[in-house]
Amino acid sequence: MASATLEKLRAGVRDVPDFPKKGIVFKDITPILSDPALFHASIDLFLERCRGKKIDKIVGIDARGFLFGTPVADELGSGVVRSRDVVNLLEETDIVRDAG
């Protein structure tokens, strides 16, 4: 991938200091998601690293993984597996267990 495109992708990630709490720098990817050319370039970057490999499943970790993993898996003809934060997963399991 051209270095100019990589620089545009880097510039598309906005730092939000002290979010969600002091001392943490949140990486906001909204600028990439809202720009079709940048989003497409980000997917192409993932695909460059995946092509030619036998990939049965793409594991999308939390929301960002779902957003980027799904189009990558689609292009590769692979399946998608959702993966969530262990705490959230445990809470969901408890909710299902309590409800069921």
Biopython code that builds the backbone (N, CA, C, O; Angstrom):
import numpy as np
from Bio.PDB.StructureBuilder import StructureBuilder

atoms = [
    (1, "MET", "N", (0.858, -1.180, 0.000)),
    (1, "MET", "CA", (0.000, 0.000, 0.000)),
    (1, "MET", "C", (0.896, 1.233, 0.000)),
    (1, "MET", "O", (1.930, 1.262, 0.668)),
    (2, "ALA", "N", (0.495, 2.233, -0.743)),
    (2, "ALA", "CA", (1.283, 3.456, -0.872)),
    (2, "ALA", "C", (1.401, 4.179, 0.467)),
    (2, "ALA", "O", (0.458, 4.200, 1.258)),
    (3, "SER", "N", (2.552, 4.761, 0.706)),
    (3, "SER", "CA", (2.781, 5.443, 1.977)),
    (3, "SER", "C", (1.842, 6.632, 2.162)),
    (3, "SER", "O", (1.493, 6.965, 3.294)),
    (4, "ALA", "N", (1.431, 7.274, 1.078)),
    (4, "ALA", "CA", (0.487, 8.390, 1.193)),
    (4, "ALA", "C", (-0.856, 7.907, 1.748)),
    (4, "ALA", "O", (-1.483, 8.591, 2.556)),
    (5, "THR", "N", (-1.286, 6.730, 1.311)),
    (5, "THR", "CA", (-2.542, 6.165, 1.806)),
    (5, "THR", "C", (-2.412, 5.809, 3.277)),
    (5, "THR", "O", (-3.325, 6.067, 4.061)),
    (6, "LEU", "N", (-1.288, 5.221, 3.658)),
    (6, "LEU", "CA", (-1.070, 4.890, 5.067)),
    (6, "LEU", "C", (-1.088, 6.145, 5.938)),
    (6, "LEU", "O", (-1.635, 6.134, 7.041)),
    (7, "GLU", "N", (-0.496, 7.209, 5.446)),
    (7, "GLU", "CA", (-0.495, 8.466, 6.204)),
    (7, "GLU", "C", (-1.914, 9.017, 6.355)),
    (7, "GLU", "O", (-2.270, 9.546, 7.408)),
    (8, "LYS", "N", (-2.727, 8.890, 5.294)),
    (8, "LYS", "CA", (-4.120, 9.335, 5.385)),
    (8, "LYS", "C", (-4.887, 8.507, 6.413)),
    (8, "LYS", "O", (-5.708, 9.040, 7.160)),
    (9, "LEU", "N", (-4.615, 7.198, 6.449)),
    (9, "LEU", "CA", (-5.265, 6.344, 7.443)),
    (9, "LEU", "C", (-4.832, 6.740, 8.857)),
    (9, "LEU", "O", (-5.662, 6.847, 9.759)),
    (10, "ARG", "N", (-3.537, 6.953, 9.040)),
    (10, "ARG", "CA", (-3.056, 7.380, 10.366)),
    (10, "ARG", "C", (-3.705, 8.699, 10.779)),
    (10, "ARG", "O", (-4.108, 8.869, 11.930)),
    (11, "ALA", "N", (-3.801, 9.623, 9.836)),
    (11, "ALA", "CA", (-4.399, 10.929, 10.125)),
    (11, "ALA", "C", (-5.898, 10.802, 10.406)),
    (11, "ALA", "O", (-6.480, 11.667, 11.061)),
    (12, "GLY", "N", (-6.519, 9.736, 9.919)),
    (12, "GLY", "CA", (-7.947, 9.513, 10.126)),
    (12, "GLY", "C", (-8.297, 8.966, 11.491)),
    (12, "GLY", "O", (-9.476, 8.816, 11.812)),
    (13, "VAL", "N", (-7.303, 8.668, 12.294)),
    (13, "VAL", "CA", (-7.542, 8.210, 13.668)),
    (13, "VAL", "C", (-7.313, 9.402, 14.590)),
    (13, "VAL", "O", (-6.199, 9.915, 14.700)),
    (14, "ARG", "N", (-8.374, 9.828, 15.242)),
    (14, "ARG", "CA", (-8.325, 11.031, 16.081)),
    (14, "ARG", "C", (-8.117, 10.637, 17.534)),
    (14, "ARG", "O", (-8.795, 9.745, 18.045)),
    (15, "ASP", "N", (-7.175, 11.305, 18.202)),
    (15, "ASP", "CA", (-6.948, 11.077, 19.628)),
    (15, "ASP", "C", (-7.923, 11.900, 20.455)),
    (15, "ASP", "O", (-8.096, 13.097, 20.226)),
    (16, "VAL", "N", (-8.561, 11.238, 21.426)),
    (16, "VAL", "CA", (-9.440, 11.924, 22.378)),
    (16, "VAL", "C", (-8.833, 11.691, 23.759)),
    (16, "VAL", "O", (-9.033, 10.636, 24.361)),
    (17, "PRO", "N", (-8.084, 12.689, 24.260)),
    (17, "PRO", "CA", (-7.416, 12.503, 25.545)),
    (17, "PRO", "C", (-8.393, 12.419, 26.715)),
    (17, "PRO", "O", (-9.470, 13.015, 26.702)),
    (18, "ASP", "N", (-7.980, 11.665, 27.716)),
    (18, "ASP", "CA", (-8.734, 11.532, 28.972)),
    (18, "ASP", "C", (-10.150, 11.006, 28.773)),
    (18, "ASP", "O", (-11.083, 11.426, 29.456)),
    (19, "PHE", "N", (-10.298, 10.076, 27.822)),
    (19, "PHE", "CA", (-11.604, 9.442, 27.612)),
    (19, "PHE", "C", (-11.413, 7.941, 27.513)),
    (19, "PHE", "O", (-10.545, 7.511, 26.753)),
    (20, "PRO", "N", (-12.142, 7.138, 28.209)),
    (20, "PRO", "CA", (-13.292, 7.476, 29.046)),
    (20, "PRO", "C", (-12.924, 7.967, 30.449)),
    (20, "PRO", "O", (-13.797, 8.386, 31.209)),
    (21, "LYS", "N", (-11.622, 7.915, 30.792)),
    (21, "LYS", "CA", (-11.223, 8.496, 32.071)),
    (21, "LYS", "C", (-9.815, 9.060, 31.952)),
    (21, "LYS", "O", (-9.091, 8.757, 31.004)),
    (22, "LYS", "N", (-9.445, 9.866, 32.900)),
    (22, "LYS", "CA", (-8.162, 10.563, 32.883)),
    (22, "LYS", "C", (-7.006, 9.580, 32.686)),
    (22, "LYS", "O", (-6.941, 8.531, 33.327)),
    (23, "GLY", "N", (-6.097, 9.952, 31.781)),
    (23, "GLY", "CA", (-4.920, 9.141, 31.515)),
    (23, "GLY", "C", (-5.067, 8.184, 30.339)),
    (23, "GLY", "O", (-4.083, 7.580, 29.910)),
    (24, "ILE", "N", (-6.275, 8.037, 29.813)),
    (24, "ILE", "CA", (-6.512, 7.156, 28.671)),
    (24, "ILE", "C", (-6.706, 8.017, 27.424)),
    (24, "ILE", "O", (-7.418, 9.021, 27.456)),
    (25, "VAL", "N", (-6.068, 7.616, 26.329)),
    (25, "VAL", "CA", (-6.263, 8.300, 25.044)),
    (25, "VAL", "C", (-7.101, 7.376, 24.161)),
    (25, "VAL", "O", (-6.623, 6.341, 23.695)),
    (26, "PHE", "N", (-8.341, 7.761, 23.943)),
    (26, "PHE", "CA", (-9.253, 6.997, 23.096)),
    (26, "PHE", "C", (-8.920, 7.267, 21.641)),
    (26, "PHE", "O", (-8.718, 8.418, 21.253)),
    (27, "LYS", "N", (-8.859, 6.219, 20.831)),
    (27, "LYS", "CA", (-8.584, 6.350, 19.398)),
    (27, "LYS", "C", (-9.913, 6.320, 18.646)),
    (27, "LYS", "O", (-10.532, 5.265, 18.504)),
    (28, "ASP", "N", (-10.339, 7.473, 18.171)),
    (28, "ASP", "CA", (-11.609, 7.620, 17.468)),
    (28, "ASP", "C", (-11.419, 7.319, 15.982)),
    (28, "ASP", "O", (-10.662, 8.005, 15.296)),
    (29, "ILE", "N", (-12.103, 6.302, 15.497)),
    (29, "ILE", "CA", (-11.995, 5.904, 14.091)),
    (29, "ILE", "C", (-13.154, 6.431, 13.250)),
    (29, "ILE", "O", (-13.287, 6.068, 12.081)),
    (30, "THR", "N", (-13.991, 7.282, 13.837)),
    (30, "THR", "CA", (-15.138, 7.830, 13.110)),
    (30, "THR", "C", (-14.732, 8.489, 11.794)),
    (30, "THR", "O", (-15.423, 8.307, 10.791)),
    (31, "PRO", "N", (-13.618, 9.260, 11.762)),
    (31, "PRO", "CA", (-13.237, 9.851, 10.470)),
    (31, "PRO", "C", (-12.984, 8.807, 9.373)),
    (31, "PRO", "O", (-13.290, 9.057, 8.207)),
    (32, "ILE", "N", (-12.440, 7.663, 9.725)),
    (32, "ILE", "CA", (-12.227, 6.603, 8.727)),
    (32, "ILE", "C", (-13.561, 5.998, 8.303)),
    (32, "ILE", "O", (-13.794, 5.757, 7.118)),
    (33, "LEU", "N", (-14.430, 5.755, 9.276)),
    (33, "LEU", "CA", (-15.726, 5.145, 8.963)),
    (33, "LEU", "C", (-16.603, 6.065, 8.118)),
    (33, "LEU", "O", (-17.412, 5.591, 7.321)),
    (34, "SER", "N", (-16.447, 7.381, 8.288)),
    (34, "SER", "CA", (-17.310, 8.315, 7.566)),
    (34, "SER", "C", (-16.768, 8.689, 6.182)),
    (34, "SER", "O", (-17.435, 9.395, 5.425)),
    (35, "ASP", "N", (-15.582, 8.224, 5.856)),
    (35, "ASP", "CA", (-14.982, 8.524, 4.546)),
    (35, "ASP", "C", (-14.879, 7.216, 3.755)),
    (35, "ASP", "O", (-14.036, 6.375, 4.066)),
    (36, "PRO", "N", (-15.729, 7.037, 2.735)),
    (36, "PRO", "CA", (-15.735, 5.764, 2.004)),
    (36, "PRO", "C", (-14.366, 5.362, 1.448)),
    (36, "PRO", "O", (-14.018, 4.182, 1.467)),
    (37, "ALA", "N", (-13.599, 6.317, 0.963)),
    (37, "ALA", "CA", (-12.281, 5.989, 0.396)),
    (37, "ALA", "C", (-11.328, 5.500, 1.488)),
    (37, "ALA", "O", (-10.580, 4.545, 1.278)),
    (38, "LEU", "N", (-11.354, 6.150, 2.647)),
    (38, "LEU", "CA", (-10.486, 5.721, 3.745)),
    (38, "LEU", "C", (-10.919, 4.359, 4.296)),
    (38, "LEU", "O", (-10.085, 3.503, 4.589)),
    (39, "PHE", "N", (-12.232, 4.174, 4.431)),
    (39, "PHE", "CA", (-12.710, 2.879, 4.926)),
    (39, "PHE", "C", (-12.284, 1.766, 3.969)),
    (39, "PHE", "O", (-11.807, 0.716, 4.398)),
    (40, "HIS", "N", (-12.459, 2.003, 2.686)),
    (40, "HIS", "CA", (-12.062, 1.014, 1.681)),
    (40, "HIS", "C", (-10.558, 0.751, 1.755)),
    (40, "HIS", "O", (-10.123, -0.396, 1.648)),
    (41, "ALA", "N", (-9.768, 1.801, 1.938)),
    (41, "ALA", "CA", (-8.314, 1.638, 2.059)),
    (41, "ALA", "C", (-7.953, 0.814, 3.297)),
    (41, "ALA", "O", (-7.016, 0.017, 3.267)),
    (42, "SER", "N", (-8.701, 1.012, 4.383)),
    (42, "SER", "CA", (-8.416, 0.235, 5.597)),
    (42, "SER", "C", (-8.711, -1.248, 5.372)),
    (42, "SER", "O", (-7.964, -2.109, 5.836)),
    (43, "ILE", "N", (-9.785, -1.539, 4.671)),
    (43, "ILE", "CA", (-10.120, -2.933, 4.364)),
    (43, "ILE", "C", (-9.059, -3.518, 3.432)),
    (43, "ILE", "O", (-8.637, -4.661, 3.610)),
    (44, "ASP", "N", (-8.627, -2.738, 2.444)),
    (44, "ASP", "CA", (-7.567, -3.205, 1.540)),
    (44, "ASP", "C", (-6.284, -3.530, 2.293)),
    (44, "ASP", "O", (-5.589, -4.487, 1.952)),
    (45, "LEU", "N", (-5.970, -2.747, 3.306)),
    (45, "LEU", "CA", (-4.771, -2.995, 4.106)),
    (45, "LEU", "C", (-4.868, -4.344, 4.825)),
    (45, "LEU", "O", (-3.911, -5.118, 4.838)),
    (46, "PHE", "N", (-6.021, -4.614, 5.417)),
    (46, "PHE", "CA", (-6.227, -5.928, 6.050)),
    (46, "PHE", "C", (-6.103, -7.045, 5.019)),
    (46, "PHE", "O", (-5.470, -8.071, 5.270)),
    (47, "LEU", "N", (-6.718, -6.831, 3.855)),
    (47, "LEU", "CA", (-6.704, -7.865, 2.819)),
    (47, "LEU", "C", (-5.295, -8.137, 2.305)),
    (47, "LEU", "O", (-4.958, -9.284, 2.014)),
    (48, "GLU", "N", (-4.473, -7.106, 2.189)),
    (48, "GLU", "CA", (-3.077, -7.302, 1.764)),
    (48, "GLU", "C", (-2.367, -8.288, 2.684)),
    (48, "GLU", "O", (-1.548, -9.093, 2.241)),
    (49, "ARG", "N", (-2.689, -8.211, 3.955)),
    (49, "ARG", "CA", (-2.018, -9.061, 4.938)),
    (49, "ARG", "C", (-2.631, -10.457, 5.028)),
    (49, "ARG", "O", (-2.034, -11.365, 5.606)),
    (50, "CYS", "N", (-3.813, -10.622, 4.461)),
    (50, "CYS", "CA", (-4.512, -11.907, 4.581)),
    (50, "CYS", "C", (-4.488, -12.746, 3.312)),
    (50, "CYS", "O", (-4.568, -13.973, 3.377)),
    (51, "ARG", "N", (-4.381, -12.104, 2.177)),
    (51, "ARG", "CA", (-4.454, -12.842, 0.903)),
    (51, "ARG", "C", (-3.360, -13.904, 0.819)),
    (51, "ARG", "O", (-2.240, -13.713, 1.293)),
    (52, "GLY", "N", (-3.722, -15.029, 0.199)),
    (52, "GLY", "CA", (-2.771, -16.116, 0.019)),
    (52, "GLY", "C", (-2.643, -17.027, 1.225)),
    (52, "GLY", "O", (-1.878, -17.991, 1.201)),
    (53, "LYS", "N", (-3.389, -16.728, 2.277)),
    (53, "LYS", "CA", (-3.368, -17.564, 3.479)),
    (53, "LYS", "C", (-4.693, -18.297, 3.591)),
    (53, "LYS", "O", (-5.727, -17.796, 3.149)),
    (54, "LYS", "N", (-4.661, -19.472, 4.176)),
    (54, "LYS", "CA", (-5.891, -20.226, 4.376)),
    (54, "LYS", "C", (-6.564, -19.711, 5.646)),
    (54, "LYS", "O", (-6.138, -20.029, 6.756)),
    (55, "ILE", "N", (-7.599, -18.927, 5.475)),
    (55, "ILE", "CA", (-8.307, -18.335, 6.603)),
    (55, "ILE", "C", (-9.761, -18.807, 6.551)),
    (55, "ILE", "O", (-10.507, -18.468, 5.633)),
    (56, "ASP", "N", (-10.141, -19.588, 7.547)),
    (56, "ASP", "CA", (-11.509, -20.100, 7.617)),
    (56, "ASP", "C", (-12.463, -19.113, 8.276)),
    (56, "ASP", "O", (-13.618, -18.979, 7.871)),
    (57, "LYS", "N", (-11.957, -18.421, 9.304)),
    (57, "LYS", "CA", (-12.789, -17.496, 10.070)),
    (57, "LYS", "C", (-11.991, -16.242, 10.396)),
    (57, "LYS", "O", (-10.786, -16.295, 10.641)),
    (58, "ILE", "N", (-12.681, -15.129, 10.393)),
    (58, "ILE", "CA", (-12.143, -13.868, 10.886)),
    (58, "ILE", "C", (-12.818, -13.625, 12.234)),
    (58, "ILE", "O", (-14.045, -13.641, 12.332)),
    (59, "VAL", "N", (-12.018, -13.403, 13.262)),
    (59, "VAL", "CA", (-12.561, -13.125, 14.587)),
    (59, "VAL", "C", (-12.596, -11.612, 14.766)),
    (59, "VAL", "O", (-11.560, -10.947, 14.772)),
    (60, "GLY", "N", (-13.801, -11.087, 14.910)),
    (60, "GLY", "CA", (-13.985, -9.653, 15.126)),
    (60, "GLY", "C", (-14.130, -9.386, 16.604)),
    (60, "GLY", "O", (-15.087, -9.837, 17.233)),
    (61, "ILE", "N", (-13.174, -8.650, 17.165)),
    (61, "ILE", "CA", (-13.185, -8.383, 18.605)),
    (61, "ILE", "C", (-13.925, -7.073, 18.857)),
    (61, "ILE", "O", (-13.525, -6.011, 18.381)),
    (62, "ASP", "N", (-15.000, -7.173, 19.608)),
    (62, "ASP", "CA", (-15.847, -6.027, 19.951)),
    (62, "ASP", "C", (-16.281, -5.255, 18.714)),
    (62, "ASP", "O", (-16.145, -5.752, 17.597)),
    (63, "ALA", "N", (-16.792, -4.069, 18.895)),
    (63, "ALA", "CA", (-17.444, -3.326, 17.812)),
    (63, "ALA", "C", (-16.520, -3.050, 16.632)),
    (63, "ALA", "O", (-16.919, -3.224, 15.481)),
    (64, "ARG", "N", (-15.302, -2.627, 16.903)),
    (64, "ARG", "CA", (-14.390, -2.312, 15.799)),
    (64, "ARG", "C", (-14.062, -3.558, 14.992)),
    (64, "ARG", "O", (-13.960, -3.506, 13.766)),
    (65, "GLY", "N", (-13.902, -4.651, 15.670)),
    (65, "GLY", "CA", (-13.625, -5.901, 14.969)),
    (65, "GLY", "C", (-14.783, -6.339, 14.097)),
    (65, "GLY", "O", (-14.579, -6.912, 13.027)),
    (66, "PHE", "N", (-16.011, -6.070, 14.555)),
    (66, "PHE", "CA", (-17.180, -6.418, 13.748)),
    (66, "PHE", "C", (-17.218, -5.548, 12.492)),
    (66, "PHE", "O", (-17.495, -6.033, 11.396)),
    (67, "LEU", "N", (-16.933, -4.250, 12.670)),
    (67, "LEU", "CA", (-16.995, -3.311, 11.545)),
    (67, "LEU", "C", (-15.972, -3.622, 10.459)),
    (67, "LEU", "O", (-16.284, -3.557, 9.270)),
    (68, "PHE", "N", (-14.747, -3.961, 10.869)),
    (68, "PHE", "CA", (-13.690, -4.210, 9.895)),
    (68, "PHE", "C", (-13.611, -5.682, 9.490)),
    (68, "PHE", "O", (-13.275, -5.992, 8.347)),
    (69, "GLY", "N", (-13.914, -6.574, 10.404)),
    (69, "GLY", "CA", (-13.789, -8.001, 10.123)),
    (69, "GLY", "C", (-14.795, -8.527, 9.126)),
    (69, "GLY", "O", (-14.482, -9.418, 8.336)),
    (70, "THR", "N", (-15.995, -7.988, 9.152)),
    (70, "THR", "CA", (-17.046, -8.492, 8.272)),
    (70, "THR", "C", (-16.732, -8.278, 6.791)),
    (70, "THR", "O", (-16.831, -9.233, 6.021)),
    (71, "PRO", "N", (-16.355, -7.064, 6.352)),
    (71, "PRO", "CA", (-16.033, -6.921, 4.924)),
    (71, "PRO", "C", (-14.774, -7.685, 4.519)),
    (71, "PRO", "O", (-14.667, -8.132, 3.377)),
    (72, "VAL", "N", (-13.823, -7.838, 5.439)),
    (72, "VAL", "CA", (-12.622, -8.621, 5.135)),
    (72, "VAL", "C", (-13.010, -10.080, 4.916)),
    (72, "VAL", "O", (-12.590, -10.705, 3.942)),
    (73, "ALA", "N", (-13.818, -10.617, 5.834)),
    (73, "ALA", "CA", (-14.258, -12.004, 5.702)),
    (73, "ALA", "C", (-15.056, -12.203, 4.427)),
    (73, "ALA", "O", (-14.895, -13.212, 3.740)),
    (74, "ASP", "N", (-15.908, -11.257, 4.111)),
    (74, "ASP", "CA", (-16.707, -11.359, 2.892)),
    (74, "ASP", "C", (-15.809, -11.450, 1.658)),
    (74, "ASP", "O", (-16.028, -12.290, 0.786)),
    (75, "GLU", "N", (-14.810, -10.592, 1.591)),
    (75, "GLU", "CA", (-13.899, -10.581, 0.446)),
    (75, "GLU", "C", (-13.081, -11.868, 0.354)),
    (75, "GLU", "O", (-12.776, -12.340, -0.741)),
    (76, "LEU", "N", (-12.729, -12.433, 1.511)),
    (76, "LEU", "CA", (-11.923, -13.659, 1.535)),
    (76, "LEU", "C", (-12.766, -14.926, 1.413)),
    (76, "LEU", "O", (-12.229, -16.020, 1.237)),
    (77, "GLY", "N", (-14.088, -14.776, 1.507)),
    (77, "GLY", "CA", (-14.952, -15.951, 1.486)),
    (77, "GLY", "C", (-14.872, -16.739, 2.784)),
    (77, "GLY", "O", (-15.064, -17.955, 2.796)),
    (78, "SER", "N", (-14.589, -16.043, 3.869)),
    (78, "SER", "CA", (-14.463, -16.668, 5.189)),
    (78, "SER", "C", (-15.688, -16.349, 6.036)),
    (78, "SER", "O", (-16.479, -15.466, 5.703)),
    (79, "GLY", "N", (-15.826, -17.069, 7.116)),
    (79, "GLY", "CA", (-16.868, -16.767, 8.082)),
    (79, "GLY", "C", (-16.393, -15.724, 9.079)),
    (79, "GLY", "O", (-15.210, -15.387, 9.131)),
    (80, "VAL", "N", (-17.333, -15.220, 9.870)),
    (80, "VAL", "CA", (-17.027, -14.240, 10.906)),
    (80, "VAL", "C", (-17.446, -14.802, 12.253)),
    (80, "VAL", "O", (-18.520, -15.387, 12.389)),
    (81, "VAL", "N", (-16.584, -14.618, 13.247)),
    (81, "VAL", "CA", (-16.896, -15.012, 14.616)),
    (81, "VAL", "C", (-16.828, -13.758, 15.475)),
    (81, "VAL", "O", (-15.818, -13.054, 15.478)),
    (82, "ARG", "N", (-17.892, -13.485, 16.194)),
    (82, "ARG", "CA", (-17.891, -12.339, 17.109)),
    (82, "ARG", "C", (-17.175, -12.725, 18.388)),
    (82, "ARG", "O", (-17.345, -13.828, 18.906)),
    (83, "SER", "N", (-16.380, -11.807, 18.883)),
    (83, "SER", "CA", (-15.722, -12.015, 20.164)),
    (83, "SER", "C", (-15.920, -10.747, 20.970)),
    (83, "SER", "O", (-15.723, -9.639, 20.471)),
    (84, "ARG", "N", (-16.311, -10.922, 22.214)),
    (84, "ARG", "CA", (-16.588, -9.760, 23.059)),
    (84, "ARG", "C", (-15.695, -9.778, 24.273)),
    (84, "ARG", "O", (-15.065, -10.785, 24.595)),
    (85, "ASP", "N", (-15.653, -8.657, 24.934)),
    (85, "ASP", "CA", (-14.932, -8.530, 26.194)),
    (85, "ASP", "C", (-15.418, -9.623, 27.141)),
    (85, "ASP", "O", (-16.619, -9.877, 27.235)),
    (86, "VAL", "N", (-14.495, -10.266, 27.838)),
    (86, "VAL", "CA", (-14.848, -11.386, 28.716)),
    (86, "VAL", "C", (-15.879, -10.960, 29.753)),
    (86, "VAL", "O", (-16.801, -11.720, 30.050)),
    (87, "VAL", "N", (-15.742, -9.769, 30.305)),
    (87, "VAL", "CA", (-16.704, -9.296, 31.310)),
    (87, "VAL", "C", (-18.086, -9.198, 30.692)),
    (87, "VAL", "O", (-19.061, -9.668, 31.279)),
    (88, "ASN", "N", (-18.186, -8.584, 29.499)),
    (88, "ASN", "CA", (-19.480, -8.479, 28.829)),
    (88, "ASN", "C", (-20.031, -9.855, 28.492)),
    (88, "ASN", "O", (-21.226, -10.105, 28.649)),
    (89, "LEU", "N", (-19.163, -10.748, 28.030)),
    (89, "LEU", "CA", (-19.605, -12.091, 27.667)),
    (89, "LEU", "C", (-20.146, -12.824, 28.886)),
    (89, "LEU", "O", (-21.168, -13.506, 28.801)),
    (90, "LEU", "N", (-19.463, -12.685, 30.019)),
    (90, "LEU", "CA", (-19.936, -13.331, 31.243)),
    (90, "LEU", "C", (-21.274, -12.755, 31.677)),
    (90, "LEU", "O", (-22.161, -13.493, 32.103)),
    (91, "GLU", "N", (-21.422, -11.434, 31.570)),
    (91, "GLU", "CA", (-22.692, -10.820, 31.928)),
    (91, "GLU", "C", (-23.806, -11.311, 31.019)),
    (91, "GLU", "O", (-24.901, -11.610, 31.496)),
    (92, "GLU", "N", (-23.546, -11.401, 29.707)),
    (92, "GLU", "CA", (-24.552, -11.896, 28.770)),
    (92, "GLU", "C", (-24.917, -13.333, 29.086)),
    (92, "GLU", "O", (-26.090, -13.703, 29.029)),
    (93, "THR", "N", (-23.914, -14.158, 29.423)),
    (93, "THR", "CA", (-24.166, -15.556, 29.766)),
    (93, "THR", "C", (-25.057, -15.646, 30.994)),
    (93, "THR", "O", (-25.993, -16.445, 31.034)),
    (94, "ASP", "N", (-24.762, -14.817, 32.004)),
    (94, "ASP", "CA", (-25.576, -14.822, 33.215)),
    (94, "ASP", "C", (-27.009, -14.392, 32.918)),
    (94, "ASP", "O", (-27.959, -14.951, 33.466)),
    (95, "ILE", "N", (-27.158, -13.395, 32.044)),
    (95, "ILE", "CA", (-28.499, -12.927, 31.682)),
    (95, "ILE", "C", (-29.256, -14.044, 30.985)),
    (95, "ILE", "O", (-30.423, -14.280, 31.298)),
    (96, "VAL", "N", (-28.622, -14.738, 30.045)),
    (96, "VAL", "CA", (-29.280, -15.836, 29.347)),
    (96, "VAL", "C", (-29.623, -16.951, 30.332)),
    (96, "VAL", "O", (-30.719, -17.510, 30.278)),
    (97, "ARG", "N", (-28.705, -17.272, 31.219)),
    (97, "ARG", "CA", (-28.941, -18.327, 32.193)),
    (97, "ARG", "C", (-30.115, -17.964, 33.109)),
    (97, "ARG", "O", (-30.969, -18.800, 33.403)),
    (98, "ASP", "N", (-30.141, -16.689, 33.559)),
    (98, "ASP", "CA", (-31.211, -16.248, 34.448)),
    (98, "ASP", "C", (-32.557, -16.247, 33.736)),
    (98, "ASP", "O", (-33.586, -16.547, 34.342)),
    (99, "ALA", "N", (-32.549, -15.904, 32.437)),
    (99, "ALA", "CA", (-33.781, -15.813, 31.675)),
    (99, "ALA", "C", (-34.279, -17.183, 31.209)),
    (99, "ALA", "O", (-35.464, -17.364, 30.930)),
    (100, "GLY", "N", (-33.359, -18.134, 31.132)),
    (100, "GLY", "CA", (-33.731, -19.372, 30.492)),
    (100, "GLY", "C", (-33.918, -20.500, 31.395)),
    (100, "GLY", "O", (-34.237, -21.602, 30.949)),
]
sb = StructureBuilder()
sb.init_structure("model")
sb.init_model(0)
sb.init_chain("A")
sb.init_seg("    ")
for serial, (resi, resn, name, xyz) in enumerate(atoms, 1):
    if name == "N":
        sb.init_residue(resn, " ", resi, " ")
    sb.init_atom(name, np.array(xyz, "f"), 0.0, 1.0, " ", f" {name:<3s}", serial, name[0])
structure = sb.get_structure()
